[in-house]
């Protein structure tokens, strides 16, 4: 699904010395490389504050802690996403409220958000799934009307641009009150271990979060807020610092690969290629996800595996049906889209090193399977 070795071979002359510098300086925690990367990411995103942390799940949890959400507060998020989004809500003893998604872009449905709001609702967590931005303009309008926080789960869409109706472009993750991302190795901007970051333009919130990530300390041994131990280590920052200048080029390669996939599948009736809003930079293709209709999706997965083509089903079980998150309040008719998507979606290899030969082999294998 990813070719990290191929990507590394392209950048090893930059990455290796950066890692070696950290080792020689022995500034492994909050060293200069962390601060350098933080400043560069702030400039790239055009956001006032980037607070690095240990991973993307921590980033979501810390964002919610920084906002001061209290046990019992309701947080609305999408049913069709990875469990990290909902597990941090539950860990903080908040109340997750799962809602359905759109059938075309897989992102959280605006009307479903509106229908889920109650007096206990305090926040919305849109997930920019598979690399495409959710409808942030509509989400921000809802949040402002109901005095709600917006926490963007930007783990899959770093570098994507959201275009407002007036033509203004803003980086994904910087629109809500706070954004969270992951630097897991397979992400569009990935390190060589775990890593994450929180983004905000709110000075006070940024100050709180900086304490939360470091045991609640602003001054050593003075614990002003309840905190956690979640810091980006300097070796991972060195890797990210080397990759960040290449992020736009990496995303452009993904979009180019997606265009080639699209061209191969566009005339096949039983395959629905990924929907894209407007400008191509709204979708940075963390995953290239098809919907197959009238085709045995699981048999297709088996066939691809036999042909040594990796593929993924993200996600096979809706969150509202997961044992950990069962809730008697949920009504199946409210999850019609998600319940259908889990039967139809399949994600193909998507990374910066995909070449024409690989794409041709993948697409031909799928076409031949469908043709029987």
N, C-alpha and C positions, 0 to 999 in steps of 0.2 A: 504493500500500500504506500510505502514511502521508501526513498533511497537515500538514507542519511550518509551512507558511505560515499556515494557518488558526490553528494553535496560537500562533504568534508574534503574530498580530494581537490575540489576547486578552491577551497579557502584555507587549506592547512598551513600555507606559508604565512597567513595572517593569524590564524587561531593558535598555532603551536607556540610562537613566541609570546603571545598574550598570556597563555596559560603558564608558561615557564616563568614569566615576570611575576605573576602572583605567587608562585611557589618560592621563588627566590626572595621576594619581599616579605613573605609569610604573613601578609595582611589578609587572612582568609575570610574574616567576617567584617562586613561594613568597611572594606578597604577602598582605596582610591578607584579601583575598577567599578565598584558598585555605584559610587557617586558620579563617575564619568558617564556611565550608561544611563543613570537616572536623568541627568541633565540633557543628554542627547535625545532620549525618548520624549522628554517634555517638549523639546524643540520640534521633534518630528510630529508629535500629536497636536502641537499648539495648545497645550494644556498647562495650567499653572503648577500643578503638583503631580508628580509620579512618586509613589511610595512602593519600592520593591519589597517582596515578601517571598516566602518559601515555596509556594505553589499556588495554582489557580483556585483550588478549593478554599485555602486559607484566605485568599484575596476576597472571595465572596463573603466569607464569615466575618472577616475583619471590617469590611465595608458596612455590614449590618450592625456590628458592634459599635462602630463609629457613629452611626446614626442614632444610637440610643434606643433601638427597638426593644420592646419589653415582652416577656412571656405572655402569650395569648394574642398578641398583635397578629393580624392576618396579612399574609404576603402572597400576592397573586403571581403565579408564574406558569410557564407552558408545560403541558403534560408530555409533550414529545421532545425530550431532551435527555442528556445524561443525568444520572442521579445526583451528581455533585450540587447541582442547582437547588434541589429540594432538600438534600440531606443537611446542609448548613442551616436552613430554616428550622428544621426539626431539632437539630443539635442545640440551637439557642432557645428552644422551647417556644418558638413562634409557631403560628398555625399556617401550614402551607395550604394554599388554595389553588389547585390545579385546574387549568382551563384548556380548551381545545385550540388548535392551530389552524392556519389557512391551508387549503389543499394544494395551493400552487407553490408558495415559497417556504412552507413548513414552519413559519414563524407565528408567534402568538396572535390570536384573533382579537381584533379590536372590540367587536360586539360582545365577545365572551368576557373580556375584561370588564366592560361596563356592567354586564349582568351579574358579575361576581362581587361587585363592590358592596360592602356593608359598613355599618358604623365602626366596625373593628378593623377595617382595612387600613393599613398604614404604608404599604409599599407595593410597587410593581417591579418584577424582575423580568424584563424582556431578554431573550436569548437570541443573539445574532447567529442563527443556526447554519451550519455548513459553510459559513463565510459570507452570508448575505444579511444586510442590516434589516432589522425589524422596522415597522412603521413608526419611527420615533416621533415624528411630528404629531401624529394622532395620540400617541401614548403620553407625550408631554402635555398636550391639551387636557387629556383626562386627568392627569396627575395634578395639574394646576387647578382644575375645577373642583377637585375633591381633597386638595391639600395632602397629596401623597408623595412619598419619596420614590424616585426611580433609580434602580441599581442595574446597570447594564452588565449582562454576562457576555463579555467580549472575548471569551476564550478561543473562539473559532474565526474571528473576523478582524484581527489586528491589521491595520493598513487599509481597510475598506473605507470609502467615503460615502457618507449619507448626504443626499441632496435634498434640501428643503424646497418647498414650492416656489420660493422666491429666487431659486438658483444658488443659494448659499450652500457651500460644501463644508462639512464638518467630519472629522475622523470619528469612526465608530468607537464607542466607549467613553466619549467626552461630552455627550449630550445631556445625560441624566445628572442627578446629584452626584453620582459616583459610578465609576466603571471598574470592572475587574477582569483581568486576563490571566492566561496560563502560558508558560514558556515550556511546556512539556515537549520533549524532543520532536514529536511529529507535527507540532503546530507550525503555522506559516513563519513565525519567528520563534524558533525553539532552541533551547540550550542542550547541554549534554548530561542532563539530570533533571531535577525538578526545579521549578522557579515560577514566580508569578509577580503581579504588580497591581496596584490600585491607582486609579486616576481621579482627580477632582479639580475643579476650579474654585472650590470653597476653602478659604484659608483656615477657618476655624475647624472644619471637618478634617482637613489635612493634618492639622496639629494634633487633633485627637487620635487619628489613625497612626501617626508616627509614634505615639506612646503605646498604642495597643500592640503594634507589631513587636515591641521590645519590652515585654513584661510590664507594660504600663509605666515605664520610666522615661522621664525627660532629663532627669539628673540621676546619676548612679545611686542606687539603693533608696531612691525616693519614688514610691509607686503611687502615682496620682490617679490612675484609672486601672480597671481590671484589664489585664493584657494577656497576650500569648507570646510564645517564642516562635517567630516566623520571620526569618531574614533570608534574603538572597545571598548565597555565598559568592565570594569574589571570583572563583574560577568560572562559575556559571555566568556571572556578569561579564567576564572577559570574552566568553564565547558570544554572548548576545551583543556586546559592543562591536565585535567583528562582523556580525551578521546584519545589524540594523541598517547600515548604509546600503545593503543589498535587498532590503525587504521589498521595495517597490518593484525591483527587477524580478525577485522571486514570485511576487504576486502576478506580475505580467506574464511570466512563464506558465503559471497555473491557468490564467485566463486563456492563453494561447492553446494550451492542451485541451481546455474545456471547449473552445471553439471547434477544434478538430473532432472531438467526440460528438459534439452537436451535429456537425456536418454528416458524420457517418450514420447517425441515428434519426435524423429529422424526418425522413420519409417512411419510417417504420411505424405503422399504426399502433401496435401494441406497446410501444415504448414512448414514454413522455419525458422529454429532456428537461433539464432544470430551467425553471422560470427565472427570468432576470428583470428587475425593475430598471427602466431608464438606462442611464449611463453604465458602462461595463464595470466601472470601479466601485459600484455598490456591492459587488459580489467578488470575493477574492478566492473562492473555491478551496476552502479547507478540505471539503469533500466534494466529489462530483457524484451526485445522487440521482439516479433514474427512478421512475415509477414504471413498473411493468404490469400490464393489464391483460388478462386472458392467457397468461403464461405462468407456468409453475415456477415461481421465484426460487423456491428452495432447490428444485431440480437444476435450475440455472446456476445457483451457487455451487452445487456439487459438480456440475460440468466444468465450471471455471476452475475449481480447485484441481480437478483431474488434469486440466490443461496447464497446471502450474501458474494460473492467473489469480493473484490474491483479490479478494473482494470482501466487503463488509456489509452487514445489515445493522444500520444505526437508525432506529433502536427496535429490537424485536418484541419488547414488552412495554406497554405504556406505564408511566410512573403510577397512575392511579390504580393499576392492577398489581403493583409490586407489593409483596407482603409487608414490607416496612412502612408503606404509606397508604394502606387501605383505610378508607374512611366511609362510614355509612352515609355521609352526606352526598357522596358522588352518585350521579345518575348516568347510566351508560349512554342514554340518548344525547347527553351533553358532550360526548367524546366521539362523535361519529367519524370525524376526519382522522383523528389519531388512530382509532381502531382499524381504519382502512389502510392507513399509511404503513402500519407495522407489517401488513401482509404484502405490500407492493414495493417497498423501497429496496434498492441495492446500490451500494457505493463502489465505484471502480477505482483503480489506482490513480492517485492524484498527487504529484510532487514536482519539484523543479527540474528533475532529471529525465522526465518522460520524453522519449524521442518518437519520431514518426513510425519507426519499425515496431516499437512496442505498442503504440496506439493502434496501428493497423492490425496487429495480431489480436489484440483485445477485442476490437470492434468486429473483426471478421469472425472470431470465435463465437461471439454473441449472436451475430446475424445468422451464422450457419445453424446454431442451436434453435433459433426461432423458426427458420425455414424448414427445420426438420431434416 
